[in-house]
Amino acid sequence: MAVPKELMQHNQTAILLKIPSYRNFLCTRLFLTLGFQMQAVIVGWELFKLTKDPFSLGLIGLAEAIPAIGVALYAGHIADVYNRKSIMRLAILVLLLASVGLNLALHQALGDSVSFWVYTFIFISGIARGFYAPASFSLISQLVPRELLARGSTLNSTTWQFAAVVGPAFGGFAYAYIGLQGSFFIISSLMFLSFLAISQVKVAKPLSAASVQTEPILGRLKEGINFVFGNKVILSALSLDLFSVLFGGATALLPVFADEILQTGPQGLGFLKAAPSFGAVLTMIYLSMRKPIHKAGIVLLKAVACFGICMLLFGLSESFWLSLFVLFLSGAFDSVSVVIRSNILQLQTPDHMRGRVSSVNTIFIGSSNEIGAFESGLAAKLLGTAQSVVFGACITLGVVGLTWWKAPSLKALTFDDLQR
């Protein structure tokens, strides 16, 4: 799958998009993310409407994080020894069935039992996502040449961000104009299209011999964990994401901001949910057309600091348009860190360990996003919604300062280091 040097002088994106299986892989990511983002907006709005309790929104994150983190290490091992495409197909099928279950639970609206069934189906989704993530991360290296792996990873992230822009806004409008049932029909259709797309992927590059060896599972899991914790650059990058987003994220509280502080409806909530991803996708498109970021470590730290400042301003804002703008900027800065971290993982991880390293990454990311949502809900209940966001943003800025001081290897990282 080597790419001639003369071709490398042309647009790498065009070369990648000529690979049919890689195109189908991107379609899989696109359709699944669109459906999942629509579902997140609708479920969050419905649950808050039923409970009027911001803590219930935090529990959504916890219900998804616990199973995803619980199965992550085993799922990473599975992704390193079994067919990654088959794992993704099964995970998408389970996500589709869980979405149907969520629709039925919300449609029936059986008093207090609704919350139980919503959390149950979200728990099931968390298990499926725990297996999907390492398989999806690992499959890219089997579809594209190593020379194009960094660009392929960036395009994969850009596709996710594009879907995360359209999904929440579309979910808000769909819910407002065609209702719960019509919205979930669209969600199910998108997930089914994702299943069809991954079925069309043809994996030409088999797993390496190191992946299929039959050593004990505990030894393989330990090998993956030791690799991450022994690589100071990877560990620093993952830790920075973990603690900054764990405390600095506010997406779980957006239904509360939309309803009580900014006083907009589900349409406004859709825009608020989409704003960070809109900023992210524009930034990622720009990054995909330019040369790789040279001083990657410095830029990563600065981007996370700017993200923290944006979340601080969001917590202080009482204007819908100002909130929309700073959320847009927060997504732009966050996307820079996503691209750099993704390139670090793709380029510094051996092929036979991608599943297990990705599973450790899933634990970190799951902790920062889903458990961060639980932390946001709990902090909002104790401190107040806006105050909790301001507090979390200050913690994020402190984490950046500590990482700048304590992680010189990350600060000194350049793209040339990643390519070695």
C-alpha positions as CSV (number, residue, x, y, z in Angstrom):
1,M,0.0,0.0,0.0
2,A,3.0,2.3,-0.3
3,V,2.3,5.6,-2.1
4,P,4.9,6.8,-4.7
5,K,6.8,9.9,-3.7
6,E,5.6,11.8,-6.7
7,L,2.0,11.2,-5.7
8,M,2.7,12.5,-2.1
9,Q,3.4,15.9,-3.7
10,H,-0.3,16.1,-4.6
11,N,-3.2,16.5,-2.4
12,Q,-3.2,13.7,0.2
13,T,-6.9,14.1,0.9
14,A,-7.7,13.4,-2.8
15,I,-5.5,10.3,-2.7
16,L,-7.2,9.0,0.4
17,L,-10.7,9.5,-1.0
18,K,-9.8,7.4,-4.0
19,I,-9.6,4.4,-1.7
20,P,-13.2,2.8,-1.7
21,S,-13.0,1.1,1.6
22,Y,-11.7,4.3,3.3
23,R,-14.6,6.2,1.8
24,N,-17.0,3.6,3.2
25,F,-15.3,3.8,6.6
26,L,-15.8,7.6,6.6
27,C,-19.5,7.1,5.7
28,T,-19.8,4.7,8.6
29,R,-18.5,7.4,10.9
30,L,-20.6,10.1,9.4
31,F,-24.0,8.3,9.5
32,L,-23.4,6.8,13.0
33,T,-22.3,10.2,14.5
34,L,-25.2,12.0,12.9
35,G,-27.7,9.6,14.5
36,F,-26.0,9.5,17.8
37,Q,-25.7,13.3,18.1
38,M,-29.4,13.8,17.2
39,Q,-30.3,11.2,19.8
40,A,-28.2,12.9,22.5
41,V,-30.0,16.2,22.0
42,I,-33.4,14.7,22.1
43,V,-32.8,12.3,25.0
44,G,-31.3,15.1,27.1
45,W,-34.1,17.5,26.4
46,E,-36.8,14.9,27.1
47,L,-35.2,13.7,30.3
48,F,-34.7,17.3,31.6
49,K,-38.3,18.1,30.7
50,L,-39.5,15.1,32.7
51,T,-37.3,15.6,35.7
52,K,-36.3,19.3,35.8
53,D,-33.1,18.2,37.5
54,P,-29.7,18.9,36.0
55,F,-28.3,16.0,38.0
56,S,-30.4,13.7,35.8
57,L,-28.3,14.9,32.8
58,G,-25.1,14.1,34.6
59,L,-26.4,10.6,35.2
60,I,-26.7,10.1,31.4
61,G,-23.0,10.5,31.2
62,L,-22.3,8.2,34.1
63,A,-24.7,5.5,32.7
64,E,-22.7,5.5,29.4
65,A,-19.2,5.9,30.9
66,I,-19.3,3.0,33.4
67,P,-19.9,0.2,30.8
68,A,-17.6,1.8,28.2
69,I,-14.7,2.0,30.6
70,G,-15.5,-1.3,32.1
71,V,-15.2,-3.2,28.8
72,A,-12.5,-1.0,27.3
73,L,-9.4,-3.1,28.0
74,Y,-11.0,-6.3,27.0
75,A,-12.4,-4.6,23.9
76,G,-8.9,-3.4,23.0
77,H,-7.6,-6.9,23.2
78,I,-10.5,-8.2,21.0
79,A,-9.7,-5.5,18.4
80,D,-6.1,-6.7,18.3
81,V,-6.9,-10.4,17.7
82,Y,-10.2,-10.5,15.8
83,N,-11.7,-9.0,12.7
84,R,-12.2,-5.3,13.4
85,K,-14.8,-4.8,10.7
86,S,-17.0,-7.5,12.3
87,I,-16.6,-5.9,15.7
88,M,-17.8,-2.6,14.3
89,R,-20.8,-4.2,12.6
90,L,-21.9,-5.9,15.8
91,A,-21.4,-2.7,17.9
92,I,-23.4,-0.6,15.4
93,L,-26.2,-3.2,15.4
94,V,-26.4,-3.0,19.2
95,L,-26.4,0.8,19.1
96,L,-29.3,0.6,16.7
97,L,-31.3,-1.7,18.9
98,A,-30.6,0.4,22.0
99,S,-31.8,3.5,20.1
100,V,-35.1,1.7,19.3
101,G,-35.4,0.9,23.0
102,L,-34.8,4.6,24.0
103,N,-37.6,5.6,21.6
104,L,-40.0,3.2,23.2
105,A,-39.1,4.2,26.7
106,L,-39.5,7.9,26.0
107,H,-42.7,7.4,23.9
108,Q,-44.4,5.4,26.7
109,A,-43.5,8.0,29.4
110,L,-44.4,5.7,32.2
111,G,-43.8,8.1,35.1
112,D,-40.6,7.5,37.2
113,S,-39.9,4.2,35.3
114,V,-39.0,6.2,32.2
115,S,-35.6,7.3,33.7
116,F,-34.8,3.7,34.6
117,W,-35.3,2.5,31.1
118,V,-33.5,5.5,29.5
119,Y,-30.5,4.8,31.7
120,T,-30.7,1.1,31.0
121,F,-30.6,1.6,27.2
122,I,-27.8,4.2,27.5
123,F,-25.9,1.6,29.6
124,I,-26.2,-0.9,26.7
125,S,-25.1,1.8,24.3
126,G,-22.0,2.4,26.5
127,I,-21.1,-1.3,26.2
128,A,-21.4,-1.1,22.4
129,R,-19.3,2.0,22.1
130,G,-16.7,0.5,24.4
131,F,-16.1,-2.2,21.7
132,Y,-16.7,0.1,18.7
133,A,-14.0,2.7,19.7
134,P,-10.8,0.6,19.6
135,A,-12.0,-1.4,16.6
136,S,-12.7,1.8,14.6
137,F,-9.4,3.4,15.7
138,S,-7.4,0.4,14.8
139,L,-9.1,-0.3,11.4
140,I,-7.8,2.9,9.8
141,S,-4.2,1.6,9.7
142,Q,-5.5,-1.4,7.7
143,L,-7.2,0.8,5.1
144,V,-4.6,3.5,4.3
145,P,-0.8,3.5,3.8
146,R,1.3,4.6,6.7
147,E,2.5,7.6,4.7
148,L,-1.1,8.9,4.7
149,L,-2.0,7.8,8.2
150,A,-1.8,11.2,9.9
151,R,-3.9,12.7,7.1
152,G,-6.3,9.8,7.3
153,S,-6.7,10.2,11.0
154,T,-7.4,14.0,10.6
155,L,-10.0,13.3,8.0
156,N,-11.6,10.8,10.3
157,S,-11.8,13.4,13.0
158,T,-13.1,16.0,10.6
159,T,-15.9,13.7,9.5
160,W,-16.9,13.1,13.1
161,Q,-16.9,16.9,13.8
162,F,-18.9,17.6,10.7
163,A,-21.6,15.2,11.8
164,A,-21.4,16.6,15.3
165,V,-22.2,20.0,13.8
166,V,-25.2,18.9,11.7
167,G,-26.5,16.3,14.2
168,P,-27.4,18.4,17.2
169,A,-29.0,21.2,15.1
170,F,-30.9,18.7,13.0
171,G,-32.0,16.9,16.1
172,G,-33.3,20.1,17.7
173,F,-35.3,21.0,14.5
174,A,-36.5,17.5,13.9
175,Y,-37.8,17.3,17.5
176,A,-39.5,20.7,17.2
177,Y,-41.2,20.1,13.9
178,I,-41.8,16.4,13.4
179,G,-41.8,15.2,17.0
180,L,-40.2,12.4,19.0
181,Q,-41.3,9.5,16.8
182,G,-40.3,11.1,13.5
183,S,-36.9,12.1,14.9
184,F,-36.2,8.6,16.1
185,F,-37.2,7.2,12.7
186,I,-34.5,9.4,11.2
187,I,-32.0,8.3,13.9
188,S,-32.6,4.6,13.3
189,S,-32.3,5.1,9.5
190,L,-28.9,6.8,9.9
191,M,-27.6,4.0,12.1
192,F,-28.8,1.4,9.6
193,L,-27.0,3.3,6.8
194,S,-23.9,3.2,9.0
195,F,-24.3,-0.6,9.3
196,L,-24.6,-0.9,5.5
197,A,-21.5,1.3,4.9
198,I,-19.2,-0.7,7.2
199,S,-20.4,-3.9,5.5
200,Q,-19.0,-2.5,2.2
201,V,-15.5,-2.0,3.7
202,K,-12.9,-4.5,2.3
203,V,-9.8,-4.9,4.5
204,A,-6.9,-5.6,2.2
205,K,-4.2,-5.4,4.9
206,P,-4.5,-8.3,7.4
207,L,-3.6,-8.2,11.1
208,S,0.1,-8.6,11.7
209,A,1.6,-11.8,13.1
210,A,2.2,-10.1,16.4
211,S,-1.5,-9.5,16.7
212,V,-2.7,-13.1,16.3
213,Q,-0.3,-14.7,18.7
214,T,-1.9,-16.7,21.5
215,E,-0.3,-15.4,24.6
216,P,-2.4,-15.1,27.8
217,I,-4.9,-12.2,27.7
218,L,-3.7,-10.7,31.0
219,G,-0.2,-10.5,29.6
220,R,-1.5,-8.7,26.4
221,L,-3.6,-6.2,28.5
222,K,-0.6,-5.5,30.7
223,E,1.6,-4.9,27.6
224,G,-0.8,-2.3,26.3
225,I,-1.1,-0.5,29.6
226,N,2.7,-0.5,30.1
227,F,3.2,0.9,26.6
228,V,0.9,3.9,27.3
229,F,2.3,4.6,30.8
230,G,5.9,4.2,29.6
231,N,5.4,6.7,26.7
232,K,5.7,10.1,28.4
233,V,4.3,12.0,25.4
234,I,1.2,9.8,25.0
235,L,0.6,9.7,28.8
236,S,0.9,13.5,29.1
237,A,-1.4,14.2,26.1
238,L,-4.1,11.8,27.4
239,S,-3.8,13.2,31.0
240,L,-4.2,16.7,29.7
241,D,-7.3,15.8,27.9
242,L,-8.7,13.8,30.8
243,F,-8.5,16.5,33.5
244,S,-9.2,19.6,31.3
245,V,-12.4,18.2,29.7
246,L,-13.4,16.4,32.9
247,F,-13.7,19.7,34.7
248,G,-14.0,22.2,31.8
249,G,-16.7,20.6,29.7
250,A,-20.3,22.0,29.9
251,T,-22.1,20.2,27.2
252,A,-24.2,18.0,29.6
253,L,-25.6,21.2,31.1
254,L,-26.7,22.8,27.8
255,P,-30.3,21.8,28.3
256,V,-30.3,23.8,31.6
257,F,-28.6,26.8,30.0
258,A,-31.1,26.7,27.0
259,D,-34.1,26.4,29.3
260,E,-33.4,28.5,32.4
261,I,-30.5,30.9,31.7
262,L,-30.6,31.7,28.0
263,Q,-34.3,31.0,27.7
264,T,-34.4,29.3,24.3
265,G,-36.2,26.2,23.2
266,P,-35.1,22.9,21.7
267,Q,-34.1,24.7,18.5
268,G,-31.7,27.0,20.5
269,L,-30.4,23.9,22.3
270,G,-29.6,22.3,19.0
271,F,-27.6,25.4,17.9
272,L,-25.7,25.5,21.3
273,K,-24.9,21.7,20.9
274,A,-23.7,22.3,17.4
275,A,-21.7,25.4,17.9
276,P,-18.5,23.8,19.3
277,S,-18.5,21.2,16.5
278,F,-19.1,23.9,13.9
279,G,-16.0,25.7,15.1
280,A,-14.2,22.3,15.2
281,V,-15.0,21.2,11.7
282,L,-14.0,24.5,10.1
283,T,-10.7,24.3,12.0
284,M,-10.2,20.7,11.0
285,I,-10.8,21.4,7.3
286,Y,-8.1,24.1,7.5
287,L,-5.8,21.7,9.3
288,S,-6.4,19.0,6.7
289,M,-5.3,21.3,3.9
290,R,-2.1,22.6,5.5
291,K,1.1,21.0,6.6
292,P,1.1,19.2,9.9
293,I,1.6,21.4,13.0
294,H,5.3,21.6,13.6
295,K,5.6,22.6,17.3
296,A,2.8,20.2,18.2
297,G,3.4,20.1,22.0
298,I,3.4,23.9,22.4
299,V,0.3,24.3,20.2
300,L,-1.5,21.5,22.1
301,L,-1.0,23.2,25.5
302,K,-2.0,26.7,24.1
303,A,-5.1,25.2,22.5
304,V,-6.3,23.6,25.7
305,A,-5.7,26.9,27.6
306,C,-7.8,28.8,25.1
307,F,-10.5,26.2,25.5
308,G,-10.5,26.8,29.2
309,I,-10.9,30.6,28.7
310,C,-13.8,30.0,26.3
311,M,-15.6,27.9,28.9
312,L,-15.0,30.5,31.5
313,L,-16.7,33.2,29.3
314,F,-19.5,30.8,28.6
315,G,-20.2,30.3,32.3
316,L,-20.3,34.0,32.8
317,S,-22.5,34.8,29.8
318,E,-26.2,35.5,29.9
319,S,-26.5,36.3,26.2
320,F,-27.5,33.6,23.7
321,W,-25.3,35.0,20.9
322,L,-22.2,35.5,23.1
323,S,-22.7,32.0,24.4
324,L,-23.0,30.6,20.9
325,F,-19.8,32.5,19.8
326,V,-17.6,31.3,22.7
327,L,-18.9,27.7,22.2
328,F,-17.9,28.0,18.6
329,L,-14.4,29.1,19.6
330,S,-14.1,26.4,22.2
331,G,-14.8,23.8,19.5
332,A,-12.1,25.4,17.3
333,F,-9.5,25.2,20.0
334,D,-10.5,21.7,21.1
335,S,-10.3,20.4,17.6
336,V,-6.6,21.4,17.4
337,S,-5.9,19.3,20.5
338,V,-8.0,16.4,19.1
339,V,-6.0,16.4,15.9
340,I,-2.6,16.5,17.6
341,R,-3.6,13.8,20.2
342,S,-5.0,11.6,17.4
343,N,-1.8,11.9,15.4
344,I,0.3,11.2,18.4
345,L,-1.6,7.9,19.0
346,Q,-1.7,6.8,15.4
347,L,2.0,7.5,14.6
348,Q,3.5,6.3,17.9
349,T,1.5,3.1,18.4
350,P,2.7,-0.2,16.8
351,D,0.1,-1.9,14.6
352,H,-0.2,-5.0,16.7
353,M,-1.0,-2.9,19.8
354,R,-3.5,-0.3,18.3
355,G,-6.6,-1.9,19.9
356,R,-5.2,-2.1,23.4
357,V,-3.7,1.4,23.2
358,S,-7.0,2.7,21.9
359,S,-8.8,1.1,24.8
360,V,-6.6,3.0,27.3
361,N,-7.4,6.1,25.3
362,T,-11.1,5.2,25.5
363,I,-10.8,5.0,29.3
364,F,-9.2,8.5,29.4
365,I,-11.7,10.0,26.9
366,G,-14.7,8.2,28.5
367,S,-13.6,9.6,31.8
368,S,-13.2,13.1,30.5
369,N,-16.5,13.2,28.5
370,E,-19.0,10.9,30.1
371,I,-17.8,11.1,33.7
372,G,-17.2,14.8,33.1
373,A,-20.9,15.0,32.3
374,F,-21.7,13.4,35.7
375,E,-19.3,15.8,37.4
376,S,-21.0,18.8,35.6
377,G,-24.4,17.6,36.8
378,L,-23.2,17.1,40.4
379,A,-21.4,20.4,40.5
380,A,-24.4,22.2,39.1
381,K,-26.6,20.8,41.8
382,L,-24.2,21.8,44.5
383,L,-22.9,25.2,43.2
384,G,-25.4,26.3,40.6
385,T,-25.3,25.8,36.9
386,A,-23.3,28.8,35.8
387,Q,-21.0,28.8,38.9
388,S,-20.1,25.1,38.2
389,V,-18.9,25.9,34.7
390,V,-16.8,28.9,35.9
391,F,-15.2,26.7,38.6
392,G,-14.5,23.9,36.1
393,A,-12.9,26.4,33.6
394,C,-10.5,27.6,36.3
395,I,-9.5,24.0,37.1
396,T,-8.8,23.5,33.3
397,L,-6.5,26.5,33.2
398,G,-4.7,25.2,36.3
399,V,-4.2,21.8,34.7
400,V,-2.6,23.4,31.6
401,G,-0.2,25.3,33.8
402,L,0.7,22.2,35.7
403,T,1.3,20.2,32.5
404,W,3.4,23.0,31.1
405,W,5.6,22.8,34.2
406,K,5.7,19.0,34.7
407,A,5.7,17.6,31.1
408,P,8.7,19.0,29.3
409,S,8.7,16.1,26.8
410,L,5.2,17.0,25.6
411,K,6.1,20.7,25.4
412,A,9.1,20.0,23.3
413,L,7.2,17.6,20.9
414,T,7.4,18.4,17.2
415,F,5.9,16.7,14.1
416,D,9.3,15.4,13.1
417,D,9.3,13.5,16.4
418,L,6.0,11.9,15.6
419,Q,7.1,10.7,12.2
420,R,10.1,8.9,13.5
